[in-house]
Amino acid sequence: MTVRLFDTSGEPNSIKFSFLMKIWQYRNLLFAFTIRDIKAQYAQTRLGIIWGLLQAIIAALILNFFFGILLRIKTDNFQYIIYAFPGMMAWYYFSYIVNCSGNSVLMSQAIVKKIYFPKLILPLYKTLVGLIDYCLWFVVYLFLLLFYKQPISLNFVFMPLAMIFNIFAGLSIAIWLSAVSVKYRDALHFIPFLTGFGAFITPVFYETIMIPQAYSYLLYFNPMAGVIAFYRWCLLGIPFSISYLYGIIPMFVLLITGLKYFKKIENSMSDLI
């Protein structure tokens, strides 16, 4: 028997809230899930939140050693790690959203079967949990800027917009995966391919000028390429090509169609899992 977390019996049946309005109605549950996972994530480790900082520091050292020292990838006017780290930070958050939010419905089978709530809360709260590590990576980057005496661009005021597009890019895929995987578990095998191979066809570790001009149009339709370029514009003032705006098209098409499909099968999820 389905249990409702909120009593809506006093509302007329003719009143129907939109899909996203339901999320707002259950916002307390969204934050409760988020806080629960954050506490669980750090309660099981002795280092706690310091572990998140260590992950970012180790990733920065490995990135700089292999690509900056061994391969000697050049970047105009910037230390390699200063140029590349924003791309790695953006890709890490994107990968986290795709992986954790994409698995969120299946990983919450018990609660999905027992109580009623808007299931979209599941991929959304995982996105909020990932913000903690994202912020820790950003703190490490600020220390790198100080260490290399690299000033932050005045475009820094647009950083929240870059983060929002980073989230949208991740959710545009994660919402589809979280819905499709309820019926087709094989869809989850797409995640390692996307997050692993995708990093090499996106300018995470290298400059965009390394991509032949004949294939540049593929880069512009890659939403994460635009997100990373926007980060570098915000933090370092590196010119941002307006052609990256083409990447907004597939991102929002995936996001909107994913939301529609999620809504379509939401009521049957408890039966399909």
ChimeraX attribute file (.defattr): number of C-alpha atoms within 10 A of each C-alpha:
attribute: neighborCount
match mode: 1-to-1
recipient: residues
	/A:1	7
	/A:2	10
	/A:3	11
	/A:4	11
	/A:5	11
	/A:6	10
	/A:7	8
	/A:8	9
	/A:9	7
	/A:10	6
	/A:11	9
	/A:12	8
	/A:13	8
	/A:14	6
	/A:15	7
	/A:16	10
	/A:17	10
	/A:18	8
	/A:19	13
	/A:20	11
	/A:21	12
	/A:22	16
	/A:23	19
	/A:24	13
	/A:25	14
	/A:26	15
	/A:27	14
	/A:28	11
	/A:29	18
	/A:30	22
	/A:31	16
	/A:32	11
	/A:33	18
	/A:34	21
	/A:35	15
	/A:36	11
	/A:37	17
	/A:38	16
	/A:39	12
	/A:40	11
	/A:41	13
	/A:42	15
	/A:43	12
	/A:44	9
	/A:45	11
	/A:46	9
	/A:47	12
	/A:48	13
	/A:49	16
	/A:50	12
	/A:51	15
	/A:52	17
	/A:53	20
	/A:54	15
	/A:55	14
	/A:56	22
	/A:57	17
	/A:58	11
	/A:59	16
	/A:60	21
	/A:61	12
	/A:62	13
	/A:63	18
	/A:64	22
	/A:65	15
	/A:66	12
	/A:67	17
	/A:68	20
	/A:69	12
	/A:70	9
	/A:71	10
	/A:72	12
	/A:73	14
	/A:74	14
	/A:75	16
	/A:76	9
	/A:77	7
	/A:78	13
	/A:79	15
	/A:80	21
	/A:81	23
	/A:82	21
	/A:83	22
	/A:84	24
	/A:85	25
	/A:86	25
	/A:87	24
	/A:88	22
	/A:89	24
	/A:90	24
	/A:91	24
	/A:92	19
	/A:93	22
	/A:94	24
	/A:95	22
	/A:96	22
	/A:97	32
	/A:98	31
	/A:99	24
	/A:100	21
	/A:101	30
	/A:102	28
	/A:103	24
	/A:104	26
	/A:105	26
	/A:106	18
	/A:107	14
	/A:108	13
	/A:109	14
	/A:110	12
	/A:111	12
	/A:112	20
	/A:113	16
	/A:114	13
	/A:115	14
	/A:116	16
	/A:117	22
	/A:118	21
	/A:119	22
	/A:120	23
	/A:121	23
	/A:122	26
	/A:123	25
	/A:124	22
	/A:125	23
	/A:126	24
	/A:127	23
	/A:128	21
	/A:129	22
	/A:130	21
	/A:131	16
	/A:132	14
	/A:133	21
	/A:134	21
	/A:135	15
	/A:136	21
	/A:137	26
	/A:138	18
	/A:139	14
	/A:140	18
	/A:141	20
	/A:142	16
	/A:143	11
	/A:144	17
	/A:145	18
	/A:146	12
	/A:147	9
	/A:148	12
	/A:149	9
	/A:150	15
	/A:151	12
	/A:152	14
	/A:153	14
	/A:154	12
	/A:155	16
	/A:156	16
	/A:157	11
	/A:158	14
	/A:159	16
	/A:160	12
	/A:161	14
	/A:162	22
	/A:163	19
	/A:164	12
	/A:165	20
	/A:166	23
	/A:167	21
	/A:168	22
	/A:169	25
	/A:170	26
	/A:171	27
	/A:172	22
	/A:173	22
	/A:174	30
	/A:175	31
	/A:176	23
	/A:177	27
	/A:178	30
	/A:179	28
	/A:180	19
	/A:181	21
	/A:182	23
	/A:183	13
	/A:184	11
	/A:185	14
	/A:186	10
	/A:187	16
	/A:188	18
	/A:189	10
	/A:190	11
	/A:191	19
	/A:192	13
	/A:193	11
	/A:194	14
	/A:195	17
	/A:196	11
	/A:197	11
	/A:198	16
	/A:199	19
	/A:200	11
	/A:201	14
	/A:202	22
	/A:203	23
	/A:204	23
	/A:205	22
	/A:206	19
	/A:207	16
	/A:208	15
	/A:209	10
	/A:210	9
	/A:211	15
	/A:212	8
	/A:213	10
	/A:214	7
	/A:215	9
	/A:216	14
	/A:217	13
	/A:218	13
	/A:219	21
	/A:220	19
	/A:221	19
	/A:222	22
	/A:223	24
	/A:224	29
	/A:225	24
	/A:226	27
	/A:227	28
	/A:228	27
	/A:229	22
	/A:230	28
	/A:231	27
	/A:232	25
	/A:233	21
	/A:234	24
	/A:235	23
	/A:236	21
	/A:237	16
	/A:238	16
	/A:239	11
	/A:240	16
	/A:241	12
	/A:242	9
	/A:243	13
	/A:244	20
	/A:245	15
	/A:246	16
	/A:247	21
	/A:248	20
	/A:249	13
	/A:250	15
	/A:251	21
	/A:252	16
	/A:253	12
	/A:254	20
	/A:255	21
	/A:256	15
	/A:257	14
	/A:258	22
	/A:259	19
	/A:260	15
	/A:261	15
	/A:262	20
	/A:263	16
	/A:264	12
	/A:265	15
	/A:266	17
	/A:267	14
	/A:268	11
	/A:269	19
	/A:270	20
	/A:271	9
	/A:272	13
	/A:273	16
